[in-house]
Amino acid sequence: MLSLQEQYDDAMFAFSSGDYAAASAGLKAILAADPEHFEAQLALGMVYCRQGDYAAAIEEGHKAEKMRPQEQLVHTNLSLFYVKAGNKTAAEHHGLQARVASWRGNMAPPPPGGNQPAPSELEIAKAKPEPVKLPTKFPETPWKKKT
């Protein structure tokens, strides 16, 4: 029997291949085994959205929101679902919630114990500025009096 992670990988492969029926079935099986599987819940909403069933997508999106109410991707997806469904007010609300969630993530306190998180790979890969080279002889200064 496949682990939940392997089932999730298979469902996401089906989703990326455009086989939304298989993706939906796989994600529902995962949620039957583990109703708190956040990634499967989030992905199921997107499957319904791709199928054009925006009411079901919104319903599944709100289930994911109950699991993680301050998750940026939850609100981004809900905003998309509401846009597709034609509800501009709700779409704007969730768009704003996604923005607030992104700010919260940037202002997260450091982990307990005072340890700073390891820099991400992108921070490590930043180009280092070249050292400034000063000329060995400065140009003449015509405004100074010559002695």
N, C-alpha and C positions, 0 to 999 in steps of 0.2 A: 504494500500500500504506500502511496506517495505521501510525503510530509505536507503540511499546510503550505510551507514555502514553495515546494515543488508544484503543488496544485495552483498556487498563486502565479508562479512563473508561467505555467502552461496557459492559464486564463489570460494573462497579459500578452502572451505570444499570440493567442487567438485574437485578442483585441487589436493588436498591432497589425495583424494580417487581415483585418476587416471581417473576421468571423464573429460577429457580435452575439449570435445565438450560443455558440460554444463558450464565449467569454462570460456571458450572463449565467449560463448553467454552472460553469466552474466557480464563479464568484459566489453564487448562491449556495453551492455545496460547502464552500469555505465558511460562509456565514452561518450555515446550519451547524457546522462542527464547532465554530468559535464565533459567537455573536458579537464579540468585542474586537474582531479583526478590523482595525481601522482602515488599512490600505484597501482591503477588499470592499469595504463599505463605500469608500470614496470612489473607487474604480467602477463600482456598479452604477453609481449615478452617472458617470461619464458614458458608460455603455448605453444607458437609456437615452441620454442626450444624442449620441451618435445615431441611434435608431429613430430619433424624432419624437420620442415619447417624453415630452418635457415635464408633464405632470409627475410621472414616475421618477424622473431624474431629480426633480425638486424634492420629492418625498424622501428619496434615498440620500440626497444632500443634507436634508435636515436631520436624518439619523446620524450621519457623520458629524454634524454640528453638535449634536448632543454628546457624542464621544469626546470631541475636542473643540470646545466652543471658541477658543482663541487661535485656532489654526488658520494661517493665512490661505492655504490652498482650498480649504473648505469654503471660505467666503468668496474666493475667486471663482470657484466652480458654481456656487449658487448664483453669483452675479451673472455668469454666462447663461445658466439655465433660465433665469428670469428674463434676460434679454431675448433669448430665443422664444420664450413663451409670450413675450410682448408686455411684460410688467416692468415698466421703466423705473417706477418708484422703488420696488423691491430690489431691482438690479443695482440701483444707485446705493441703496442702503448696504447691501452686501459688498459692493465695491469699496465703500468707505470702511466697512469692517475689515476688509482685507488690507487696506492701507494702514489702519490702526494696528492690526496684528503684525505687519511688517515692522512698524516702529517699535512695538513691544519687543520683538526679536532682537532688534539692534540695541536695545537698552537693557537686555537681560543682565542681571547681576553676575559677577564671577562665581564659579562653582565654590561650594563650601571648602574650607581648608585653606583658602587664599591662593590656591594654585591657579595660575592663568591658563586658559585653554591653549592648546597647541595651535600655532598659526596654520591657516589652511594652506593647501598646496599653491593656491593663487598668490597668497602673500609671499610665500617663499620664492616664487618665480618672478617677482617684480624686478624690473631692471634697476640696477643701482646707478645713481647719478654719477656722471663723470666728475672727477675732481676739477676744481677751477684752477686754471693755469695762469699765474700772474706773470707779466713780462719781467724780464730780468732788469731792463733799463726802462724807466718811465720816459714818456715823451717830454719835450721841452714845455715849459710853462711860461707862455709869453706875458702873462699878467703879473708875473713876479719881477721885481727889479733885479737887474743884473749887477753884480758887484765886481 
